[in-house]
Amino acid sequence: MGSRFTISQKKKLKPHLSFSFIMDINLESLNWVIENKEKLEEQNVTIYYFSLTTCPHCKKGIKWLLERKVGFKWLYLDKLPLAMKNSLKKWIQAKYDLPTRMGTPFVIFRKNQKEFISNGYDPSYWASKI
């Protein structure tokens, strides 16, 4: 079961995590693969799905979303240049104040200006957010 977090306000960063070494990342600027684009435009939630090519839970999660005809944006972290991948992982850990390292799949649900995250495969939680 994955970790669940609700982000409704900006959290204070841990002292060892500082944006001084982490570039600010605009999620929309990443090179996403878009699934069910027409559904994504109709939905009241935007889903950002981070995965690895070697992760069986990531593949299972993508299949789960596709079976439900959910629109979502996804990318393979291990296909990114190493510096970008590391910056993105540090940014996610700092932004969402993760108590553990970023797992995969890592999913961000953006709905009504709030963000909800799932750090791991957790279809029952995902169903509550779509």
C-alpha positions in Angstrom: 0.0 0.0 0.0 1.4 3.4 -0.9 1.8 6.5 1.2 -1.0 9.1 1.1 -0.7 12.8 1.7 -2.9 15.9 1.3 -1.3 19.1 0.4 -3.6 22.1 1.1 -1.1 24.7 2.1 2.6 25.2 1.7 4.5 23.3 4.3 7.7 24.4 5.9 10.7 22.6 4.4 12.9 20.5 6.5 16.2 22.3 7.3 18.2 19.8 5.1 16.0 20.3 2.1 16.5 23.7 0.6 15.3 25.2 -2.7 18.8 26.8 -3.0 20.0 23.6 -4.8 16.7 22.5 -6.2 15.4 24.3 -9.3 11.8 25.2 -9.4 9.9 22.9 -11.7 6.7 23.7 -13.6 4.9 20.3 -14.1 3.3 21.5 -17.3 6.7 22.1 -18.9 7.7 18.4 -18.7 7.5 16.2 -21.7 4.5 14.1 -20.7 2.9 11.2 -22.5 -0.9 12.0 -22.4 -3.4 9.2 -22.2 -7.1 9.7 -23.0 -6.6 13.4 -23.8 -10.3 14.1 -24.3 -11.1 12.7 -20.9 -8.3 14.7 -19.3 -9.8 17.9 -20.6 -13.3 16.9 -19.3 -12.2 15.7 -15.8 -12.1 17.9 -12.8 -8.8 16.4 -11.8 -5.4 16.5 -13.4 -3.3 13.4 -12.8 0.5 13.5 -13.1 2.0 9.9 -13.0 5.7 9.4 -12.4 7.0 5.9 -13.2 10.1 3.8 -14.1 10.4 1.5 -17.1 11.5 -1.4 -14.8 8.7 -0.9 -12.1 6.0 -3.6 -12.2 3.7 -1.6 -9.9 4.0 1.4 -12.3 2.9 -0.8 -15.2 0.1 -2.1 -13.2 -1.0 1.4 -12.2 -1.0 2.6 -15.8 -3.1 -0.4 -16.8 -5.5 0.4 -13.9 -5.9 4.0 -15.1 -6.3 3.0 -18.7 -9.0 0.3 -17.9 -11.0 3.0 -16.2 -10.5 5.4 -19.2 -9.0 8.0 -17.0 -7.1 10.9 -18.6 -3.6 11.3 -17.2 -0.1 12.6 -17.9 2.8 10.3 -17.3 6.5 10.0 -17.8 9.3 7.5 -17.2 11.8 9.0 -14.7 14.6 6.8 -15.9 14.2 8.1 -19.5 15.1 11.6 -18.3 18.6 13.0 -18.4 20.2 12.1 -15.0 20.5 15.7 -13.8 16.8 16.4 -14.6 15.7 13.2 -12.9 17.6 13.9 -9.8 16.4 17.5 -9.7 12.8 16.4 -10.2 13.0 13.8 -7.4 14.6 16.4 -5.0 11.9 18.9 -6.0 9.1 16.4 -5.3 10.6 15.4 -2.0 10.9 19.0 -0.9 7.6 20.3 -2.3 5.5 17.5 -0.8 7.6 17.2 2.4 7.9 13.4 1.9 8.9 11.6 5.1 10.6 8.9 3.0 12.2 9.0 -0.4 10.0 9.3 -3.5 8.7 5.9 -4.6 7.1 4.8 -7.8 4.6 5.1 -9.0 4.4 8.6 -7.6 1.0 10.3 -8.5 -0.1 13.8 -8.1 -3.8 14.5 -8.2 -4.6 18.2 -8.8 -8.2 19.1 -8.1 -9.8 22.5 -7.2 -6.4 24.1 -6.5 -5.5 21.3 -4.0 -3.0 18.5 -4.5 -3.2 15.0 -3.2 -0.3 12.6 -3.7 0.2 8.9 -3.6 3.7 7.5 -3.1 3.3 4.0 -4.4 0.6 1.8 -6.0 -2.7 2.4 -4.2 -5.7 1.9 -6.5 -8.3 2.3 -3.7 -6.9 5.7 -2.8 -6.7 6.7 -6.5 -10.3 5.7 -7.0 -11.3 8.2 -4.3 -9.5 11.0 -6.2 -10.7 10.5 -9.7 
